[in-house]
């Protein structure tokens, strides 16, 4: 059981760390810092990979019939799924902010042409 708790905590920590990066990426994109946003998403993906590695250990335990389902594990799984969703949202929002910034620039440039 102790191993299961350690693995669950590893998943929670990795998912939480990666999710924080994804939220920061959205904030960076909102400020027009697109390279920073993309770097944060990449870093988040690397952190999240640690959670996937821990998750693979759980799958192995499950395949061996050695896995009971405690509340901590359910929480770990929930964090992992939410993190995956957050990555998708962050990636899409960074692209949306990039588009908004480009459109704003086009509008500003066209204002300059009409003056």
Biopython code that builds the backbone (N, CA, C, O; Angstrom):
import numpy as np
from Bio.PDB.StructureBuilder import StructureBuilder

atoms = [
    (1, "UNK", "N", (0.816, -1.199, 0.000)),
    (1, "UNK", "CA", (0.000, 0.000, 0.000)),
    (1, "UNK", "C", (0.861, 1.265, 0.000)),
    (1, "UNK", "O", (0.503, 2.257, -0.635)),
    (2, "UNK", "N", (1.970, 1.235, 0.694)),
    (2, "UNK", "CA", (2.848, 2.397, 0.754)),
    (2, "UNK", "C", (3.345, 2.781, -0.633)),
    (2, "UNK", "O", (3.397, 3.966, -0.966)),
    (3, "UNK", "N", (3.713, 1.789, -1.448)),
    (3, "UNK", "CA", (4.152, 2.068, -2.814)),
    (3, "UNK", "C", (3.051, 2.752, -3.607)),
    (3, "UNK", "O", (3.318, 3.672, -4.380)),
    (4, "UNK", "N", (1.828, 2.310, -3.421)),
    (4, "UNK", "CA", (0.688, 2.884, -4.129)),
    (4, "UNK", "C", (0.512, 4.354, -3.746)),
    (4, "UNK", "O", (0.224, 5.188, -4.605)),
    (5, "UNK", "N", (0.682, 4.674, -2.467)),
    (5, "UNK", "CA", (0.565, 6.065, -2.022)),
    (5, "UNK", "C", (1.683, 6.921, -2.605)),
    (5, "UNK", "O", (1.448, 8.061, -3.005)),
    (6, "UNK", "N", (2.881, 6.384, -2.655)),
    (6, "UNK", "CA", (4.011, 7.121, -3.225)),
    (6, "UNK", "C", (3.762, 7.391, -4.703)),
    (6, "UNK", "O", (3.956, 8.512, -5.174)),
    (7, "UNK", "N", (3.335, 6.371, -5.433)),
    (7, "UNK", "CA", (3.061, 6.538, -6.861)),
    (7, "UNK", "C", (1.938, 7.550, -7.062)),
    (7, "UNK", "O", (2.019, 8.402, -7.948)),
    (8, "UNK", "N", (0.896, 7.460, -6.248)),
    (8, "UNK", "CA", (-0.219, 8.407, -6.361)),
    (8, "UNK", "C", (0.261, 9.832, -6.135)),
    (8, "UNK", "O", (-0.128, 10.743, -6.867)),
    (9, "UNK", "N", (1.094, 10.029, -5.138)),
    (9, "UNK", "CA", (1.623, 11.368, -4.858)),
    (9, "UNK", "C", (2.519, 11.859, -5.992)),
    (9, "UNK", "O", (2.541, 13.052, -6.292)),
    (10, "UNK", "N", (3.253, 10.953, -6.619)),
    (10, "UNK", "CA", (4.080, 11.338, -7.767)),
    (10, "UNK", "C", (3.198, 11.835, -8.920)),
    (10, "UNK", "O", (3.517, 12.824, -9.580)),
    (11, "UNK", "N", (2.099, 11.139, -9.146)),
    (11, "UNK", "CA", (1.171, 11.543, -10.204)),
    (11, "UNK", "C", (0.565, 12.904, -9.883)),
    (11, "UNK", "O", (0.494, 13.778, -10.747)),
    (12, "UNK", "N", (0.133, 13.079, -8.641)),
    (12, "UNK", "CA", (-0.479, 14.343, -8.228)),
    (12, "UNK", "C", (0.517, 15.492, -8.379)),
    (12, "UNK", "O", (0.171, 16.552, -8.900)),
    (13, "UNK", "N", (1.745, 15.284, -7.925)),
    (13, "UNK", "CA", (2.762, 16.342, -7.999)),
    (13, "UNK", "C", (3.085, 16.695, -9.452)),
    (13, "UNK", "O", (3.166, 17.872, -9.804)),
    (14, "UNK", "N", (3.268, 15.688, -10.285)),
    (14, "UNK", "CA", (3.600, 15.946, -11.690)),
    (14, "UNK", "C", (2.433, 16.624, -12.407)),
    (14, "UNK", "O", (2.636, 17.567, -13.172)),
    (15, "UNK", "N", (1.234, 16.153, -12.165)),
    (15, "UNK", "CA", (0.062, 16.753, -12.808)),
    (15, "UNK", "C", (-0.129, 18.191, -12.358)),
    (15, "UNK", "O", (-0.417, 19.069, -13.173)),
    (16, "UNK", "N", (0.030, 18.434, -11.067)),
    (16, "UNK", "CA", (-0.116, 19.793, -10.550)),
    (16, "UNK", "C", (0.937, 20.736, -11.088)),
    (16, "UNK", "O", (0.638, 21.877, -11.442)),
    (17, "UNK", "N", (2.171, 20.261, -11.150)),
    (17, "UNK", "CA", (3.253, 21.087, -11.685)),
    (17, "UNK", "C", (3.039, 21.418, -13.152)),
    (17, "UNK", "O", (3.220, 22.560, -13.575)),
    (18, "UNK", "N", (2.657, 20.422, -13.916)),
    (18, "UNK", "CA", (2.418, 20.639, -15.340)),
    (18, "UNK", "C", (1.235, 21.578, -15.550)),
    (18, "UNK", "O", (1.283, 22.463, -16.403)),
    (19, "UNK", "N", (0.170, 21.381, -14.767)),
    (19, "UNK", "CA", (-1.015, 22.232, -14.898)),
    (19, "UNK", "C", (-0.655, 23.684, -14.598)),
    (19, "UNK", "O", (-1.151, 24.591, -15.267)),
    (20, "UNK", "N", (0.193, 23.916, -13.613)),
    (20, "UNK", "CA", (0.639, 25.280, -13.306)),
    (20, "UNK", "C", (1.353, 25.895, -14.504)),
    (20, "UNK", "O", (1.145, 27.068, -14.817)),
    (21, "UNK", "N", (2.182, 25.118, -15.167)),
    (21, "UNK", "CA", (2.862, 25.606, -16.365)),
    (21, "UNK", "C", (1.864, 25.980, -17.456)),
    (21, "UNK", "O", (2.030, 26.989, -18.140)),
    (22, "UNK", "N", (0.832, 25.163, -17.613)),
    (22, "UNK", "CA", (-0.158, 25.436, -18.652)),
    (22, "UNK", "C", (-0.930, 26.718, -18.356)),
    (22, "UNK", "O", (-1.214, 27.494, -19.269)),
    (23, "UNK", "N", (-1.266, 26.943, -17.103)),
    (23, "UNK", "CA", (-1.958, 28.181, -16.721)),
    (23, "UNK", "C", (-1.037, 29.381, -16.950)),
    (23, "UNK", "O", (-1.476, 30.413, -17.458)),
    (24, "UNK", "N", (0.231, 29.249, -16.578)),
    (24, "UNK", "CA", (1.197, 30.320, -16.815)),
    (24, "UNK", "C", (1.363, 30.586, -18.312)),
    (24, "UNK", "O", (1.563, 31.729, -18.722)),
    (25, "UNK", "N", (1.282, 29.540, -19.122)),
    (25, "UNK", "CA", (1.396, 29.704, -20.574)),
    (25, "UNK", "C", (0.253, 30.568, -21.096)),
    (25, "UNK", "O", (0.460, 31.427, -21.954)),
    (26, "UNK", "N", (-0.930, 30.344, -20.586)),
    (26, "UNK", "CA", (-2.075, 31.159, -21.006)),
    (26, "UNK", "C", (-1.845, 32.618, -20.621)),
    (26, "UNK", "O", (-2.094, 33.522, -21.418)),
    (27, "UNK", "N", (-1.372, 32.842, -19.407)),
    (27, "UNK", "CA", (-1.105, 34.220, -18.957)),
    (27, "UNK", "C", (-0.019, 34.870, -19.818)),
    (27, "UNK", "O", (-0.128, 36.048, -20.158)),
    (28, "UNK", "N", (1.013, 34.127, -20.169)),
    (28, "UNK", "CA", (2.070, 34.673, -21.017)),
    (28, "UNK", "C", (1.524, 35.023, -22.393)),
    (28, "UNK", "O", (1.839, 36.080, -22.940)),
    (29, "UNK", "N", (0.712, 34.145, -22.949)),
    (29, "UNK", "CA", (0.132, 34.410, -24.268)),
    (29, "UNK", "C", (-0.776, 35.631, -24.221)),
    (29, "UNK", "O", (-0.805, 36.432, -25.156)),
    (30, "UNK", "N", (-1.507, 35.765, -23.141)),
    (30, "UNK", "CA", (-2.398, 36.913, -22.978)),
    (30, "UNK", "C", (-1.604, 38.215, -23.024)),
    (30, "UNK", "O", (-2.113, 39.236, -23.486)),
    (31, "UNK", "N", (-0.371, 38.186, -22.553)),
    (31, "UNK", "CA", (0.508, 39.364, -22.555)),
    (31, "UNK", "C", (1.274, 39.506, -23.872)),
    (31, "UNK", "O", (2.061, 40.438, -24.039)),
    (32, "UNK", "N", (1.039, 38.570, -24.812)),
    (32, "UNK", "CA", (1.744, 38.622, -26.087)),
    (32, "UNK", "C", (3.100, 37.951, -26.066)),
    (32, "UNK", "O", (3.863, 38.077, -27.024)),
    (33, "UNK", "N", (3.417, 37.243, -25.000)),
    (33, "UNK", "CA", (4.715, 36.568, -24.852)),
    (33, "UNK", "C", (4.571, 35.122, -25.345)),
    (33, "UNK", "O", (4.546, 34.180, -24.553)),
    (34, "UNK", "N", (4.480, 34.975, -26.652)),
    (34, "UNK", "CA", (4.149, 33.677, -27.233)),
    (34, "UNK", "C", (5.267, 32.656, -27.131)),
    (34, "UNK", "O", (5.008, 31.473, -26.911)),
    (35, "UNK", "N", (6.495, 33.094, -27.288)),
    (35, "UNK", "CA", (7.611, 32.153, -27.155)),
    (35, "UNK", "C", (7.671, 31.602, -25.730)),
    (35, "UNK", "O", (7.875, 30.406, -25.523)),
    (36, "UNK", "N", (7.490, 32.493, -24.754)),
    (36, "UNK", "CA", (7.460, 32.073, -23.353)),
    (36, "UNK", "C", (6.315, 31.095, -23.114)),
    (36, "UNK", "O", (6.476, 30.098, -22.410)),
    (37, "UNK", "N", (5.159, 31.386, -23.705)),
    (37, "UNK", "CA", (3.991, 30.514, -23.549)),
    (37, "UNK", "C", (4.276, 29.121, -24.109)),
    (37, "UNK", "O", (3.961, 28.112, -23.478)),
    (38, "UNK", "N", (4.866, 29.077, -25.282)),
    (38, "UNK", "CA", (5.183, 27.779, -25.892)),
    (38, "UNK", "C", (6.214, 27.023, -25.053)),
    (38, "UNK", "O", (6.120, 25.806, -24.898)),
    (39, "UNK", "N", (7.192, 27.745, -24.513)),
    (39, "UNK", "CA", (8.188, 27.096, -23.651)),
    (39, "UNK", "C", (7.545, 26.528, -22.390)),
    (39, "UNK", "O", (7.897, 25.435, -21.946)),
    (40, "UNK", "N", (6.608, 27.268, -21.818)),
    (40, "UNK", "CA", (5.923, 26.785, -20.619)),
    (40, "UNK", "C", (5.108, 25.532, -20.913)),
    (40, "UNK", "O", (5.050, 24.623, -20.085)),
    (41, "UNK", "N", (4.485, 25.477, -22.076)),
    (41, "UNK", "CA", (3.736, 24.274, -22.451)),
    (41, "UNK", "C", (4.686, 23.095, -22.630)),
    (41, "UNK", "O", (4.386, 21.982, -22.198)),
    (42, "UNK", "N", (5.829, 23.335, -23.265)),
    (42, "UNK", "CA", (6.818, 22.258, -23.435)),
    (42, "UNK", "C", (7.339, 21.767, -22.084)),
    (42, "UNK", "O", (7.466, 20.564, -21.856)),
    (43, "UNK", "N", (7.641, 22.716, -21.190)),
    (43, "UNK", "CA", (8.113, 22.333, -19.853)),
    (43, "UNK", "C", (7.029, 21.560, -19.104)),
    (43, "UNK", "O", (7.312, 20.576, -18.421)),
    (44, "UNK", "N", (5.792, 22.018, -19.242)),
    (44, "UNK", "CA", (4.674, 21.322, -18.600)),
    (44, "UNK", "C", (4.552, 19.892, -19.110)),
    (44, "UNK", "O", (4.290, 18.971, -18.336)),
    (45, "UNK", "N", (4.741, 19.713, -20.398)),
    (45, "UNK", "CA", (4.657, 18.372, -20.983)),
    (45, "UNK", "C", (5.759, 17.466, -20.425)),
    (45, "UNK", "O", (5.532, 16.279, -20.194)),
    (46, "UNK", "N", (6.959, 18.035, -20.209)),
    (46, "UNK", "CA", (8.053, 17.251, -19.637)),
    (46, "UNK", "C", (7.745, 16.850, -18.194)),
    (46, "UNK", "O", (8.011, 15.721, -17.781)),
    (47, "UNK", "N", (7.181, 17.791, -17.437)),
    (47, "UNK", "CA", (6.810, 17.482, -16.052)),
    (47, "UNK", "C", (5.717, 16.418, -16.037)),
    (47, "UNK", "O", (5.755, 15.481, -15.240)),
    (48, "UNK", "N", (4.747, 16.578, -16.927)),
    (48, "UNK", "CA", (3.627, 15.643, -16.983)),
    (48, "UNK", "C", (4.081, 14.242, -17.354)),
    (48, "UNK", "O", (3.467, 13.255, -16.950)),
    (49, "UNK", "N", (5.154, 14.159, -18.121)),
    (49, "UNK", "CA", (5.705, 12.855, -18.496)),
    (49, "UNK", "C", (6.080, 12.046, -17.256)),
    (49, "UNK", "O", (5.944, 10.822, -17.248)),
    (50, "UNK", "N", (6.547, 12.719, -16.220)),
    (50, "UNK", "CA", (6.867, 12.032, -14.963)),
    (50, "UNK", "C", (5.605, 11.386, -14.379)),
    (50, "UNK", "O", (5.657, 10.283, -13.835)),
    (51, "UNK", "N", (4.487, 12.079, -14.497)),
    (51, "UNK", "CA", (3.222, 11.518, -14.036)),
    (51, "UNK", "C", (2.823, 10.306, -14.854)),
    (51, "UNK", "O", (2.318, 9.323, -14.311)),
    (52, "UNK", "N", (3.050, 10.373, -16.164)),
    (52, "UNK", "CA", (2.745, 9.222, -17.027)),
    (52, "UNK", "C", (3.607, 8.020, -16.657)),
    (52, "UNK", "O", (3.134, 6.884, -16.667)),
    (53, "UNK", "N", (4.854, 8.271, -16.336)),
    (53, "UNK", "CA", (5.753, 7.175, -15.953)),
    (53, "UNK", "C", (5.268, 6.507, -14.666)),
    (53, "UNK", "O", (5.278, 5.281, -14.551)),
    (54, "UNK", "N", (4.847, 7.320, -13.706)),
    (54, "UNK", "CA", (4.301, 6.769, -12.467)),
    (54, "UNK", "C", (2.999, 6.024, -12.752)),
    (54, "UNK", "O", (2.723, 4.980, -12.160)),
    (55, "UNK", "N", (2.211, 6.572, -13.660)),
    (55, "UNK", "CA", (0.944, 5.938, -14.028)),
    (55, "UNK", "C", (1.180, 4.564, -14.652)),
    (55, "UNK", "O", (0.414, 3.628, -14.422)),
    (56, "UNK", "N", (2.234, 4.454, -15.433)),
    (56, "UNK", "CA", (2.565, 3.164, -16.046)),
    (56, "UNK", "C", (2.843, 2.105, -14.977)),
    (56, "UNK", "O", (2.520, 0.931, -15.156)),
    (57, "UNK", "N", (3.445, 2.535, -13.865)),
    (57, "UNK", "CA", (3.678, 1.603, -12.759)),
    (57, "UNK", "C", (2.349, 1.090, -12.198)),
    (57, "UNK", "O", (2.213, -0.088, -11.867)),
    (58, "UNK", "N", (1.376, 1.996, -12.100)),
    (58, "UNK", "CA", (0.054, 1.582, -11.618)),
    (58, "UNK", "C", (-0.604, 0.602, -12.579)),
    (58, "UNK", "O", (-1.236, -0.363, -12.151)),
    (59, "UNK", "N", (-0.456, 0.847, -13.856)),
    (59, "UNK", "CA", (-1.026, -0.075, -14.848)),
    (59, "UNK", "C", (-0.403, -1.461, -14.719)),
    (59, "UNK", "O", (-1.087, -2.476, -14.851)),
    (60, "UNK", "N", (0.894, -1.489, -14.462)),
    (60, "UNK", "CA", (1.577, -2.766, -14.264)),
    (60, "UNK", "C", (1.023, -3.476, -13.036)),
    (60, "UNK", "O", (0.746, -4.675, -13.081)),
    (61, "UNK", "N", (0.860, -2.735, -11.929)),
    (61, "UNK", "CA", (0.288, -3.327, -10.711)),
    (61, "UNK", "C", (-1.117, -3.855, -10.974)),
    (61, "UNK", "O", (-1.493, -4.921, -10.487)),
    (62, "UNK", "N", (-1.880, -3.106, -11.740)),
    (62, "UNK", "CA", (-3.239, -3.525, -12.066)),
    (62, "UNK", "C", (-3.225, -4.805, -12.901)),
    (62, "UNK", "O", (-4.013, -5.718, -12.658)),
    (63, "UNK", "N", (-2.337, -4.866, -13.874)),
    (63, "UNK", "CA", (-2.234, -6.052, -14.724)),
    (63, "UNK", "C", (-1.838, -7.287, -13.920)),
    (63, "UNK", "O", (-2.203, -8.411, -14.262)),
    (64, "UNK", "N", (-1.089, -7.059, -12.854)),
    (64, "UNK", "CA", (-0.657, -8.157, -11.989)),
    (64, "UNK", "C", (-1.703, -8.497, -10.919)),
    (64, "UNK", "O", (-1.504, -9.414, -10.122)),
    (65, "UNK", "N", (-2.817, -7.755, -10.906)),
    (65, "UNK", "CA", (-3.861, -7.999, -9.915)),
    (65, "UNK", "C", (-3.492, -7.529, -8.524)),
    (65, "UNK", "O", (-4.037, -8.028, -7.540)),
    (66, "UNK", "N", (-2.581, -6.585, -8.424)),
    (66, "UNK", "CA", (-2.091, -6.115, -7.121)),
    (66, "UNK", "C", (-2.579, -4.705, -6.785)),
    (66, "UNK", "O", (-1.960, -4.024, -5.968)),
    (67, "UNK", "N", (-3.661, -4.261, -7.390)),
    (67, "UNK", "CA", (-4.065, -2.869, -7.228)),
    (67, "UNK", "C", (-5.429, -2.752, -6.568)),
    (67, "UNK", "O", (-6.451, -3.119, -7.148)),
    (68, "UNK", "N", (-5.429, -2.238, -5.353)),
    (68, "UNK", "CA", (-6.676, -1.849, -4.687)),
    (68, "UNK", "C", (-6.903, -0.380, -5.032)),
    (68, "UNK", "O", (-5.952, 0.323, -5.373)),
    (69, "UNK", "N", (-8.116, 0.082, -4.951)),
    (69, "UNK", "CA", (-8.422, 1.443, -5.375)),
    (69, "UNK", "C", (-8.731, 2.335, -4.168)),
    (69, "UNK", "O", (-9.889, 2.432, -3.761)),
    (70, "UNK", "N", (-7.717, 2.988, -3.590)),
    (70, "UNK", "CA", (-7.948, 3.922, -2.483)),
    (70, "UNK", "C", (-8.303, 5.318, -3.006)),
    (70, "UNK", "O", (-8.095, 5.624, -4.180)),
    (71, "UNK", "N", (-8.833, 6.144, -2.132)),
    (71, "UNK", "CA", (-9.234, 7.498, -2.495)),
    (71, "UNK", "C", (-8.069, 8.304, -3.049)),
    (71, "UNK", "O", (-8.262, 9.088, -3.977)),
    (72, "UNK", "N", (-6.875, 8.136, -2.513)),
    (72, "UNK", "CA", (-5.715, 8.882, -2.999)),
    (72, "UNK", "C", (-5.451, 8.573, -4.466)),
    (72, "UNK", "O", (-5.100, 9.465, -5.238)),
    (73, "UNK", "N", (-5.616, 7.325, -4.846)),
    (73, "UNK", "CA", (-5.415, 6.950, -6.244)),
    (73, "UNK", "C", (-6.475, 7.591, -7.132)),
    (73, "UNK", "O", (-6.169, 8.052, -8.232)),
    (74, "UNK", "N", (-7.696, 7.622, -6.670)),
    (74, "UNK", "CA", (-8.762, 8.271, -7.450)),
    (74, "UNK", "C", (-8.423, 9.752, -7.647)),
    (74, "UNK", "O", (-8.602, 10.296, -8.736)),
    (75, "UNK", "N", (-7.938, 10.390, -6.597)),
    (75, "UNK", "CA", (-7.536, 11.791, -6.699)),
    (75, "UNK", "C", (-6.389, 11.952, -7.703)),
    (75, "UNK", "O", (-6.392, 12.883, -8.509)),
    (76, "UNK", "N", (-5.427, 11.060, -7.653)),
    (76, "UNK", "CA", (-4.296, 11.114, -8.576)),
    (76, "UNK", "C", (-4.774, 10.994, -10.022)),
    (76, "UNK", "O", (-4.329, 11.748, -10.888)),
    (77, "UNK", "N", (-5.667, 10.062, -10.281)),
    (77, "UNK", "CA", (-6.209, 9.889, -11.629)),
    (77, "UNK", "C", (-6.961, 11.142, -12.077)),
    (77, "UNK", "O", (-6.846, 11.567, -13.226)),
    (78, "UNK", "N", (-7.723, 11.721, -11.171)),
    (78, "UNK", "CA", (-8.477, 12.934, -11.481)),
    (78, "UNK", "C", (-7.525, 14.074, -11.840)),
    (78, "UNK", "O", (-7.761, 14.802, -12.804)),
    (79, "UNK", "N", (-6.461, 14.226, -11.071)),
    (79, "UNK", "CA", (-5.487, 15.278, -11.351)),
    (79, "UNK", "C", (-4.835, 15.067, -12.716)),
    (79, "UNK", "O", (-4.615, 16.024, -13.459)),
    (80, "UNK", "N", (-4.537, 13.847, -13.033)),
    (80, "UNK", "CA", (-3.895, 13.541, -14.300)),
    (80, "UNK", "C", (-4.813, 13.869, -15.481)),
    (80, "UNK", "O", (-4.374, 14.460, -16.468)),
    (81, "UNK", "N", (-6.062, 13.488, -15.377)),
    (81, "UNK", "CA", (-7.009, 13.779, -16.459)),
    (81, "UNK", "C", (-7.211, 15.282, -16.617)),
    (81, "UNK", "O", (-7.258, 15.790, -17.738)),
    (82, "UNK", "N", (-7.332, 16.000, -15.489)),
    (82, "UNK", "CA", (-7.505, 17.446, -15.554)),
    (82, "UNK", "C", (-6.292, 18.118, -16.174)),
    (82, "UNK", "O", (-6.424, 19.106, -16.896)),
    (83, "UNK", "N", (-5.127, 17.589, -15.897)),
    (83, "UNK", "CA", (-3.907, 18.155, -16.459)),
    (83, "UNK", "C", (-3.883, 17.988, -17.975)),
    (83, "UNK", "O", (-3.501, 18.911, -18.696)),
    (84, "UNK", "N", (-4.281, 16.838, -18.452)),
    (84, "UNK", "CA", (-4.325, 16.619, -19.897)),
    (84, "UNK", "C", (-5.282, 17.596, -20.555)),
    (84, "UNK", "O", (-4.984, 18.143, -21.617)),
    (85, "UNK", "N", (-6.430, 17.815, -19.928)),
    (85, "UNK", "CA", (-7.398, 18.768, -20.447)),
    (85, "UNK", "C", (-6.814, 20.173, -20.455)),
    (85, "UNK", "O", (-6.989, 20.918, -21.418)),
    (86, "UNK", "N", (-6.122, 20.531, -19.383)),
    (86, "UNK", "CA", (-5.537, 21.870, -19.283)),
    (86, "UNK", "C", (-4.494, 22.101, -20.361)),
    (86, "UNK", "O", (-4.368, 23.215, -20.871)),
    (87, "UNK", "N", (-3.745, 21.064, -20.716)),
    (87, "UNK", "CA", (-2.753, 21.220, -21.786)),
    (87, "UNK", "C", (-3.448, 21.554, -23.098)),
    (87, "UNK", "O", (-2.999, 22.429, -23.838)),
    (88, "UNK", "N", (-4.524, 20.869, -23.382)),
    (88, "UNK", "CA", (-5.275, 21.129, -24.616)),
    (88, "UNK", "C", (-5.805, 22.560, -24.610)),
    (88, "UNK", "O", (-5.678, 23.283, -25.598)),
    (89, "UNK", "N", (-6.397, 22.958, -23.488)),
    (89, "UNK", "CA", (-6.948, 24.307, -23.372)),
    (89, "UNK", "C", (-5.838, 25.346, -23.522)),
    (89, "UNK", "O", (-6.002, 26.322, -24.255)),
    (90, "UNK", "N", (-4.712, 25.150, -22.838)),
    (90, "UNK", "CA", (-3.609, 26.109, -22.906)),
    (90, "UNK", "C", (-3.069, 26.229, -24.323)),
    (90, "UNK", "O", (-2.828, 27.336, -24.805)),
    (91, "UNK", "N", (-2.880, 25.109, -24.984)),
    (91, "UNK", "CA", (-2.363, 25.126, -26.355)),
    (91, "UNK", "C", (-3.309, 25.896, -27.270)),
    (91, "UNK", "O", (-2.866, 26.708, -28.082)),
    (92, "UNK", "N", (-4.597, 25.645, -27.141)),
    (92, "UNK", "CA", (-5.580, 26.342, -27.974)),
    (92, "UNK", "C", (-5.648, 27.828, -27.642)),
    (92, "UNK", "O", (-5.759, 28.660, -28.543)),
    (93, "UNK", "N", (-5.581, 28.169, -26.359)),
    (93, "UNK", "CA", (-5.671, 29.579, -25.976)),
    (93, "UNK", "C", (-4.442, 30.362, -26.402)),
    (93, "UNK", "O", (-4.557, 31.525, -26.789)),
    (94, "UNK", "N", (-3.274, 29.751, -26.339)),
    (94, "UNK", "CA", (-2.071, 30.429, -26.814)),
    (94, "UNK", "C", (-2.241, 30.758, -28.295)),
    (94, "UNK", "O", (-1.909, 31.864, -28.724)),
    (95, "UNK", "N", (-2.744, 29.829, -29.064)),
    (95, "UNK", "CA", (-2.955, 30.076, -30.491)),
    (95, "UNK", "C", (-4.005, 31.164, -30.713)),
    (95, "UNK", "O", (-3.857, 31.996, -31.609)),
    (96, "UNK", "N", (-5.063, 31.162, -29.901)),
    (96, "UNK", "CA", (-6.089, 32.202, -30.023)),
    (96, "UNK", "C", (-5.509, 33.578, -29.705)),
    (96, "UNK", "O", (-5.774, 34.542, -30.423)),
    (97, "UNK", "N", (-4.720, 33.678, -28.633)),
    (97, "UNK", "CA", (-4.108, 34.964, -28.298)),
    (97, "UNK", "C", (-3.129, 35.406, -29.385)),
    (97, "UNK", "O", (-2.999, 36.598, -29.662)),
    (98, "UNK", "N", (-2.450, 34.455, -29.990)),
    (98, "UNK", "CA", (-1.547, 34.788, -31.102)),
    (98, "UNK", "C", (-2.352, 35.389, -32.260)),
    (98, "UNK", "O", (-1.938, 36.382, -32.859)),
    (99, "UNK", "N", (-3.488, 34.789, -32.568)),
    (99, "UNK", "CA", (-4.349, 35.290, -33.637)),
    (99, "UNK", "C", (-4.889, 36.674, -33.295)),
    (99, "UNK", "O", (-4.909, 37.566, -34.144)),
    (100, "UNK", "N", (-5.323, 36.850, -32.063)),
    (100, "UNK", "CA", (-5.836, 38.155, -31.631)),
    (100, "UNK", "C", (-4.754, 39.220, -31.766)),
    (100, "UNK", "O", (-5.020, 40.320, -32.251)),
    (101, "UNK", "N", (-3.531, 38.896, -31.338)),
    (101, "UNK", "CA", (-2.432, 39.855, -31.429)),
    (101, "UNK", "C", (-2.152, 40.225, -32.886)),
    (101, "UNK", "O", (-1.919, 41.393, -33.195)),
    (102, "UNK", "N", (-2.173, 39.245, -33.770)),
    (102, "UNK", "CA", (-1.927, 39.507, -35.188)),
    (102, "UNK", "C", (-3.037, 40.379, -35.778)),
    (102, "UNK", "O", (-2.770, 41.284, -36.567)),
    (103, "UNK", "N", (-4.271, 40.101, -35.393)),
    (103, "UNK", "CA", (-5.389, 40.911, -35.881)),
    (103, "UNK", "C", (-5.306, 42.337, -35.358)),
    (103, "UNK", "O", (-5.567, 43.288, -36.094)),
    (104, "UNK", "N", (-4.943, 42.487, -34.087)),
    (104, "UNK", "CA", (-4.773, 43.828, -33.532)),
    (104, "UNK", "C", (-3.695, 44.598, -34.295)),
    (104, "UNK", "O", (-3.851, 45.784, -34.588)),
    (105, "UNK", "N", (-2.612, 43.914, -34.607)),
    (105, "UNK", "CA", (-1.526, 44.558, -35.344)),
    (105, "UNK", "C", (-2.005, 44.977, -36.728)),
    (105, "UNK", "O", (-1.676, 46.067, -37.195)),
    (106, "UNK", "N", (-2.775, 44.121, -37.382)),
    (106, "UNK", "CA", (-3.304, 44.461, -38.706)),
    (106, "UNK", "C", (-4.220, 45.679, -38.631)),
    (106, "UNK", "O", (-4.170, 46.555, -39.495)),
    (107, "UNK", "N", (-5.052, 45.729, -37.601)),
    (107, "UNK", "CA", (-5.955, 46.871, -37.433)),
    (107, "UNK", "C", (-5.154, 48.145, -37.213)),
    (107, "UNK", "O", (-5.448, 49.179, -37.814)),
    (108, "UNK", "N", (-4.145, 48.073, -36.354)),
    (108, "UNK", "CA", (-3.312, 49.249, -36.079)),
    (108, "UNK", "C", (-2.591, 49.706, -37.342)),
    (108, "UNK", "O", (-2.498, 50.902, -37.616)),
    (109, "UNK", "N", (-2.086, 48.753, -38.101)),
    (109, "UNK", "CA", (-1.392, 49.099, -39.335)),
    (109, "UNK", "C", (-2.342, 49.734, -40.343)),
    (109, "UNK", "O", (-1.975, 50.681, -41.038)),
    (110, "UNK", "N", (-3.567, 49.210, -40.422)),
    (110, "UNK", "CA", (-4.526, 49.778, -41.377)),
    (110, "UNK", "C", (-4.981, 51.158, -40.927)),
    (110, "UNK", "O", (-5.305, 51.992, -41.773)),
    (111, "UNK", "N", (-5.017, 51.427, -39.637)),
    (111, "UNK", "CA", (-5.341, 52.769, -39.142)),
    (111, "UNK", "C", (-4.268, 53.766, -39.576)),
    (111, "UNK", "O", (-4.563, 54.903, -39.946)),
    (112, "UNK", "N", (-3.019, 53.310, -39.522)),
    (112, "UNK", "CA", (-1.903, 54.160, -39.923)),
    (112, "UNK", "C", (-1.936, 54.486, -41.405)),
    (112, "UNK", "O", (-1.517, 55.570, -41.809)),
    (113, "UNK", "N", (-2.423, 53.574, -42.211)),
    (113, "UNK", "CA", (-2.504, 53.775, -43.657)),
    (113, "UNK", "C", (-3.599, 54.756, -44.035)),
    (113, "UNK", "O", (-3.496, 55.457, -45.042)),
    (114, "UNK", "N", (-4.649, 54.804, -43.223)),
    (114, "UNK", "CA", (-5.778, 55.680, -43.563)),
    (114, "UNK", "C", (-5.566, 57.113, -43.088)),
    (114, "UNK", "O", (-6.340, 58.003, -43.441)),
    (115, "UNK", "N", (-4.561, 57.336, -42.318)),
    (115, "UNK", "CA", (-4.312, 58.693, -41.809)),
    (115, "UNK", "C", (-3.536, 59.515, -42.774)),
    (115, "UNK", "O", (-3.244, 60.679, -42.499)),
]
sb = StructureBuilder()
sb.init_structure("model")
sb.init_model(0)
sb.init_chain("A")
sb.init_seg("    ")
for serial, (resi, resn, name, xyz) in enumerate(atoms, 1):
    if name == "N":
        sb.init_residue(resn, " ", resi, " ")
    sb.init_atom(name, np.array(xyz, "f"), 0.0, 1.0, " ", f" {name:<3s}", serial, name[0])
structure = sb.get_structure()
